[in-house]
Amino acid sequence: MEKLFCLGVALGMVGGALLVANSYKARSLVKKSQAEIMQKVDEMMDERLKMMEGGDEEKKTATKKK
């Protein structure tokens, strides 16, 4: 059962790759989606970096007060 599922997934990926390779609309849709995902990931990373920097500053001021 698992082998059949894996075979279906592999064939689906190959079929999708062929579809995207031969269709301009599909290719542009994939590129647009990749750009949107990368933008969201960049925003999330910026937020996490700001949170980490804020936490470090709080620790530094707490140790200076002691």
Backbone as CSV, one residue per row, in Angstrom:
resi,resn,N_x,N_y,N_z,CA_x,CA_y,CA_z,C_x,C_y,C_z
1,MET,0.830,-1.194,0.000,0.000,0.000,0.000,0.873,1.256,0.000
2,GLU,1.915,1.246,0.849,2.785,2.421,0.920,3.568,2.602,-0.377
3,LYS,3.977,1.483,-0.978,4.718,1.567,-2.240,3.848,2.170,-3.335
4,LEU,2.593,1.799,-3.344,1.667,2.316,-4.342,1.442,3.816,-4.142
5,PHE,1.339,4.224,-2.877,1.169,5.648,-2.568,2.390,6.439,-3.015
6,CYS,3.585,5.926,-2.692,4.822,6.612,-3.085,4.951,6.694,-4.600
7,LEU,4.548,5.633,-5.281,4.580,5.641,-6.740,3.622,6.702,-7.294
8,GLY,2.451,6.813,-6.710,1.483,7.827,-7.139,1.985,9.235,-6.900
9,VAL,2.628,9.446,-5.754,3.194,10.772,-5.457,4.289,11.110,-6.458
10,ALA,5.157,10.144,-6.732,6.250,10.378,-7.683,5.708,10.681,-9.076
11,LEU,4.718,9.911,-9.521,4.134,10.177,-10.836,3.430,11.529,-10.878
12,GLY,2.806,11.898,-9.793,2.158,13.209,-9.723,3.164,14.343,-9.807
13,MET,4.299,14.184,-9.148,5.341,15.218,-9.211,5.906,15.336,-10.620
14,VAL,6.133,14.194,-11.250,6.661,14.216,-12.626,5.640,14.859,-13.564
15,GLY,4.375,14.489,-13.420,3.334,15.088,-14.255,3.220,16.587,-14.027
16,GLY,3.297,17.005,-12.778,3.246,18.435,-12.471,4.435,19.184,-13.042
17,ALA,5.607,18.572,-12.962,6.801,19.212,-13.515,6.692,19.351,-15.030
18,LEU,6.164,18.330,-15.676,5.983,18.415,-17.132,4.967,19.487,-17.502
19,LEU,3.903,19.573,-16.733,2.881,20.580,-16.990,3.458,21.983,-16.850
20,VAL,4.213,22.207,-15.784,4.797,23.525,-15.552,5.840,23.841,-16.607
21,ALA,6.624,22.852,-17.007,7.677,23.089,-17.995,7.098,23.448,-19.364
22,ASN,5.901,22.968,-19.665,5.340,23.184,-20.998,4.260,24.260,-21.033
23,SER,3.955,24.884,-19.913,2.891,25.878,-19.878,3.422,27.195,-19.309
24,TYR,3.319,28.249,-20.094,3.794,29.555,-19.640,2.984,30.065,-18.460
25,LYS,1.677,29.886,-18.493,0.819,30.366,-17.408,1.149,29.652,-16.105
26,ALA,1.311,28.346,-16.167,1.634,27.581,-14.962,3.003,27.975,-14.429
27,ARG,3.966,28.171,-15.320,5.314,28.549,-14.910,5.312,29.915,-14.230
28,SER,4.568,30.858,-14.779,4.515,32.190,-14.171,3.778,32.145,-12.832
29,LEU,2.777,31.286,-12.721,2.064,31.127,-11.453,2.992,30.564,-10.377
30,VAL,3.818,29.592,-10.741,4.765,29.010,-9.792,5.782,30.055,-9.351
31,LYS,6.304,30.838,-10.285,7.281,31.873,-9.935,6.664,32.919,-9.020
32,LYS,5.418,33.307,-9.304,4.736,34.294,-8.473,4.526,33.755,-7.058
33,SER,4.124,32.506,-6.963,3.903,31.894,-5.655,5.206,31.781,-4.877
34,GLN,6.289,31.432,-5.546,7.583,31.347,-4.876,8.007,32.710,-4.350
35,ALA,7.786,33.753,-5.114,8.155,35.094,-4.673,7.340,35.509,-3.449
36,GLU,6.053,35.189,-3.437,5.211,35.527,-2.291,5.654,34.778,-1.037
37,ILE,5.987,33.506,-1.198,6.430,32.714,-0.051,7.747,33.257,0.490
38,MET,8.674,33.591,-0.393,9.953,34.131,0.059,9.769,35.447,0.787
39,GLN,8.842,36.289,0.333,8.576,37.553,0.994,8.024,37.315,2.401
40,LYS,7.105,36.365,2.539,6.538,36.060,3.848,7.588,35.489,4.788
41,VAL,8.461,34.645,4.266,9.528,34.073,5.092,10.472,35.171,5.559
42,ASP,10.811,36.104,4.676,11.671,37.222,5.058,11.038,38.056,6.164
43,GLU,9.740,38.311,6.049,9.045,39.088,7.076,9.051,38.360,8.418
44,MET,8.813,37.054,8.380,8.817,36.273,9.620,10.205,36.270,10.258
45,MET,11.244,36.152,9.448,12.604,36.151,9.983,12.952,37.506,10.583
46,ASP,12.525,38.593,9.938,12.764,39.925,10.480,12.091,40.093,11.839
47,GLU,10.859,39.599,11.963,10.140,39.689,13.228,10.862,38.901,14.322
48,ARG,11.326,37.715,13.990,12.021,36.888,14.983,13.339,37.531,15.399
49,LEU,14.052,38.116,14.444,15.307,38.782,14.782,15.059,39.962,15.701
50,LYS,13.994,40.715,15.437,13.665,41.842,16.310,13.318,41.364,17.708
51,MET,12.574,40.250,17.788,12.217,39.709,19.096,13.464,39.249,19.846
52,MET,14.388,38.622,19.143,15.617,38.147,19.774,16.478,39.313,20.240
53,GLU,16.564,40.361,19.439,17.347,41.535,19.816,16.732,42.216,21.029
54,GLY,15.407,42.281,21.052,14.722,42.888,22.191,14.954,42.088,23.460
55,GLY,14.969,40.785,23.379,15.215,39.933,24.526,16.632,40.087,25.034
56,ASP,17.595,40.228,24.127,18.984,40.407,24.521,19.171,41.739,25.245
57,GLU,18.517,42.785,24.785,18.636,44.090,25.423,18.063,44.063,26.833
58,GLU,16.939,43.353,27.022,16.342,43.252,28.344,17.266,42.516,29.296
59,LYS,17.931,41.477,28.828,18.867,40.730,29.665,20.052,41.601,30.053
60,LYS,20.553,42.402,29.123,21.704,43.259,29.394,21.357,44.315,30.441
61,THR,20.178,44.924,30.318,19.805,45.958,31.286,19.528,45.334,32.662
62,ALA,19.018,44.125,32.710,18.750,43.452,33.971,20.066,43.119,34.677
63,THR,21.089,42.723,33.957,22.374,42.395,34.586,23.093,43.660,35.010
64,LYS,22.918,44.760,34.299,23.555,46.020,34.689,22.949,46.579,35.972
65,LYS,21.664,46.370,36.183,20.987,46.881,37.375,21.468,46.179,38.624
66,LYS,21.893,44.918,38.502,22.361,44.149,39.653,23.691,44.646,40.058
